[in-house]
Structure formats: C-alpha cells, structure tokens
C-alpha cells in the first residue's frame, strides 16, 4: 500500500510532496466557488442523485461549518447533537459567496486547533487532523461533482488523489454506521488491488469472513483476485462511485463478480 506524507498527518514515508490538508481545503473551495459562481444552481448533479447544485453547495458549506464546530469544541466523544448556525443566505444567488465564507470559518478553526491534538473521530486517526483531511475530500469530491454536472472534466492534483484514495480505504471499515452496506464487504480471503498507472502507488484490500481492510503485509507483486488500474485521479473518482470500474479510462481484470460486489457496497 502507498500512503502520503502530509503536514497534518504523521510521516508515512512517501516520496511525494507533502499535502497540507488545511491549505488544500481553501484551494479546493475556491475552485468549487469558481465553478458555480455564474452557474444555474437548479442544475442536476449526476454524482448525487436528486440533488441540484444548490443542494451540493449547501451540503459542502454545512460540512465545513459543522466540522469547524467540532474542532473548536475539541470533542472527545461522539457529538450528541448537530446544531450549527449555518448563516445560509435567503437567496441562492448568495450561495457561492457563502461557500467561500465557509472555507474562511474552517481556516479560523484550523488556526485555533493544533492538528496533533487528540480528538474523537469516527475513523482511524483520533486527532484533530482527521477532520481537516476529511473536510478536504468532502470538498474536493463535491467540487468534482459540480464540474461534472456542468459538463466539465474535473482536474484533481495527483498528490491529493493519492492521499484521497488512502483516506477513503483506511476509513471505510469504520463507515458502516452511516453507510450500512459497508457491512456486506466480507469474503473468504479475497483481494482487490487498486493500482495507479501514473505512479507506483498500489493498494491491496483484503476481504475476510469478519470484514475487510487494507493489507500492507504483501508485496505489490502478489496476484489479486481482481485488479483495477487507472490514474490516481480516476481511481479516486472510482472509489467514490463517480466512475464505474468498466469506464474507458480504467482497466480491470480478474473476478468481475468480486468487483461488482465491492462497488455495490463501498460508496458513501
């Protein structure tokens, strides 16, 4: 498995440039705002069925503001309530500026919180940095959703894509409480490999009778039951269900039933 070295995360030994999740949230939000600034917010979003661009903007800004509340509270246990003053404008014409302001709210929370501070988190990393990393990929993914809805081909910086695949696969085993189908991801010692074609990044997921997880103990030369290859950016979109595994930009081989089972139950 390949992991990224990030400034908000312990050193994993990757040869790639560090990713500063907190700075990247601001940059990705700016790209999101630029995409929707003059767009029709009633436009449907294929990546989020039944949502419009207005829904997508509201969701992303709300997540940023909610996570900022958690960071400022330095929560040590799961929150019992989800009350946050969204300050959402009455008119959708103000949504783009509101989303930009949400990133400012997040930046202020980041500045006030040591990323290495121990905190409750629903995933693996029980530190404040978990929330900055999670916020980044919520923002990046929905920026891509907005661009796809507008007929644009999203560009995802490769270091972010690699880190995003890592973040998704590391935390997915813990997501069943809000993505219940994840509990179906088990099997009799079957493996799926995700291999980047624009670098040497490689992730091996092992399905066991009692669950699944990333397998870091086996060399990349081991044969997997199924393999999907693509650029890191396309693998990230694949992981989140924005591309099918049989898309033209991807290549797959091996147990197609295993791949179908994985992708039917892994999205969140």
C-alpha positions in Angstrom: 0.0 0.0 0.0 1.2 3.5 -0.7 0.5 6.3 1.8 1.1 10.0 1.5 3.3 12.2 3.7 1.1 15.1 4.8 1.8 18.1 7.0 -1.3 17.3 9.1 -0.5 13.6 9.4 2.4 11.5 10.7 5.1 10.8 8.1 4.2 7.7 6.1 7.4 7.7 4.1 6.0 8.6 0.7 8.3 10.2 -1.8 5.7 12.7 -2.9 5.4 16.4 -1.8 3.6 16.9 1.4 -0.2 17.7 1.3 -1.3 20.4 3.7 -5.0 19.5 4.2 -5.9 22.8 5.7 -4.5 24.9 2.9 -5.9 22.5 0.3 -9.4 23.0 1.8 -9.2 26.7 0.9 -7.8 26.0 -2.6 -10.5 23.3 -3.4 -13.2 25.6 -2.1 -12.0 28.4 -4.3 -12.2 26.0 -7.3 -15.7 25.0 -6.3 -16.8 28.6 -5.9 -15.4 29.5 -9.3 -17.3 26.6 -11.0 -20.7 27.5 -9.5 -20.4 31.3 -9.3 -22.3 32.0 -12.5 -24.0 28.6 -12.9 -27.6 27.7 -12.8 -27.9 26.3 -9.3 -31.0 24.3 -10.3 -28.7 22.1 -12.4 -29.0 18.4 -11.5 -25.9 16.7 -10.1 -25.4 13.2 -11.5 -23.0 12.2 -8.8 -25.5 12.9 -6.1 -28.9 11.7 -7.3 -31.9 14.0 -6.5 -29.5 16.9 -5.7 -29.1 20.2 -7.5 -26.0 22.4 -7.5 -27.7 24.4 -4.8 -28.0 21.3 -2.6 -24.4 20.4 -3.3 -23.2 23.9 -2.3 -25.3 23.9 0.8 -24.1 20.4 1.9 -20.4 21.2 1.4 -20.6 24.5 3.2 -22.6 22.9 6.0 -20.0 20.1 6.4 -17.2 22.7 6.6 -19.0 24.7 9.3 -20.1 21.6 11.2 -16.5 20.2 11.3 -15.3 23.6 12.4 -17.6 23.4 15.3 -16.2 20.0 16.3 -12.7 21.3 16.0 -13.4 24.3 18.2 -15.1 22.1 20.8 -12.2 19.6 20.7 -14.7 16.8 21.0 -13.6 13.7 23.0 -16.7 11.6 22.3 -19.3 11.3 19.5 -21.4 14.5 19.4 -25.0 14.1 20.7 -26.4 16.9 18.7 -25.7 18.6 15.4 -26.7 22.2 15.8 -24.7 24.8 14.0 -25.5 28.3 12.8 -25.1 27.9 9.1 -25.8 31.6 8.3 -27.2 30.5 5.0 -28.4 33.3 2.8 -32.1 33.5 2.0 -31.4 33.8 -1.8 -29.5 31.1 -3.7 -27.7 33.9 -5.5 -25.6 34.3 -2.3 -24.7 30.6 -2.0 -21.3 30.9 -3.8 -20.1 33.7 -1.6 -21.5 31.8 1.4 -19.4 28.7 0.4 -16.3 30.9 0.2 -17.1 32.2 3.7 -17.5 28.6 5.0 -13.8 28.0 4.0 -12.9 31.1 6.0 -14.7 29.7 9.0 -12.8 26.4 8.6 -9.5 28.3 8.2 -10.2 30.1 11.5 -10.9 26.7 13.2 -7.7 25.2 11.8 -5.7 28.1 13.0 -7.1 27.7 16.5 -6.5 24.0 16.7 -3.3 22.0 16.8 -3.6 19.3 14.2 -1.9 16.8 16.5 -4.5 17.4 19.3 -6.1 14.2 20.4 -9.8 14.2 19.5 -12.6 11.8 18.9 -13.1 10.9 15.2 -15.2 8.3 13.5 -12.2 7.0 11.5 -8.8 5.6 12.3 -6.9 8.8 13.2 -8.1 10.1 16.6 -6.6 13.6 16.2 -7.8 17.0 15.0 -6.0 16.4 11.7 -8.6 13.7 10.9 -11.3 16.4 10.5 -9.2 18.6 8.2 -8.3 15.6 6.0 -12.0 14.5 5.9 -13.1 18.1 5.1 -10.7 18.3 2.3 -12.0 15.2 0.5 -15.6 16.2 1.1 -14.8 19.5 -0.6 -12.7 18.1 -3.4 -15.2 15.4 -4.3 -18.1 17.8 -4.4 -16.1 20.3 -6.4 -15.6 17.5 -8.9 -19.4 16.7 -8.7 -20.2 20.3 -9.5 -17.8 20.4 -12.5 -19.2 17.1 -13.8 -22.7 18.5 -13.5 -21.6 21.4 -15.6 -20.2 19.2 -18.3 -16.5 19.8 -17.3 -13.8 17.2 -16.8 -12.5 17.6 -13.2 -8.8 18.0 -12.7 -7.5 16.5 -9.5 -4.0 17.2 -8.4 -2.2 13.8 -8.2 -0.8 14.2 -4.6 -4.3 14.9 -3.5 -5.8 12.0 -5.4 -3.3 9.5 -3.9 -3.9 10.9 -0.4 -7.7 10.7 -1.0 -7.6 7.1 -2.1 -5.6 6.3 1.1 -8.0 8.3 3.3 -11.1 6.6 1.8 -9.8 3.0 2.1 -8.3 3.5 5.6 -11.5 4.8 7.0 -14.1 2.8 5.0 -14.2 -0.1 7.5 -15.4 2.3 10.1 -18.2 3.9 8.0 -20.9 1.3 8.5 -22.8 3.5 11.0 -23.7 5.9 8.2 -23.1 3.7 5.2 -24.6 0.4 6.3 -23.8 -1.5 3.1 -20.2 -1.5 4.1 -21.1 -4.3 6.5 -21.6 -6.5 3.4 -17.9 -6.2 2.4 -16.6 -9.5 3.6 -15.5 -12.7 1.9 -13.3 -15.8 2.1 -9.9 -14.2 1.9 -10.4 -12.4 -1.5 -8.3 -9.5 -2.5 -8.8 -6.4 -4.8 -5.9 -4.3 -6.0 -6.1 -0.7 -7.0 -3.0 0.3 -9.0 -2.2 3.8 -10.2 -0.9 4.0 -13.8 0.7 7.4 -13.3 3.0 6.3 -10.5 3.9 3.3 -8.3 1.0 3.7 -5.9 -0.8 0.5 -5.0 -3.5 -0.5 -2.6 -4.5 -4.1 -1.7 -7.8 -4.6 0.0 -8.4 -8.0 1.6 -12.0 -9.2 2.3 -12.2 -11.7 5.2 -15.1 -13.6 6.7 -15.2 -11.0 9.5 -14.7 -7.8 7.5 -12.1 -6.2 5.3 -9.2 -3.8 5.4 -6.0 -2.7 3.6 -3.3 -5.4 3.5 0.1 -3.8 3.9 2.0 -7.1 4.5 2.0 -8.4 1.0 4.3 -7.2 -1.8 2.9 -5.5 -4.8 3.8 -8.5 -7.0 1.2 -10.7 -5.3 -1.6 -11.6 -7.6 -5.0 -10.3 -6.5 -8.4 -11.8 -7.3 -9.3 -8.6 -9.1 -7.4 -5.5 -10.1 -8.4 -2.1 -11.3 -5.8 0.2 -12.9 -6.1 3.9 -13.7 -4.6 7.3 -12.9 -4.8 8.3 -9.3 -7.4 10.9 -10.1 -9.6 8.4 -11.9 -9.2 5.8 -9.1 -10.3 8.4 -6.6 -13.5 9.1 -8.6 -13.9 5.3 -8.9 -13.6 4.8 -5.1 -16.4 7.3 -4.6 -18.7 5.8 -7.2 -18.3 8.7 -9.7 -16.8 6.3 -12.3 -17.8 2.7 -13.0 -15.0 0.2 -12.9 -15.6 -0.6 -16.5 -15.2 3.0 -17.6 -13.0 3.5 -20.7 -10.4 5.4 -18.6 -9.9 2.4 -16.3 -8.7 -1.2 -16.9 -9.8 -4.1 -14.8 -9.1 -7.8 -14.7 -9.9 -10.8 -12.6 -13.1 -11.7 -10.6 -15.7 -9.3 -12.0 -18.3 -10.5 -9.5 -16.0 -9.5 -6.7 -15.6 -6.0 -8.2 -19.3 -5.7 -8.6 -19.8 -6.7 -5.0 -17.2 -4.2 -3.8 -18.6 -1.2 -5.7 -22.2 -2.0 -4.8 -21.4 -1.8 -1.1 -18.5 0.6 -0.7 -19.7 4.0 -1.7 -20.5 6.7 0.9 
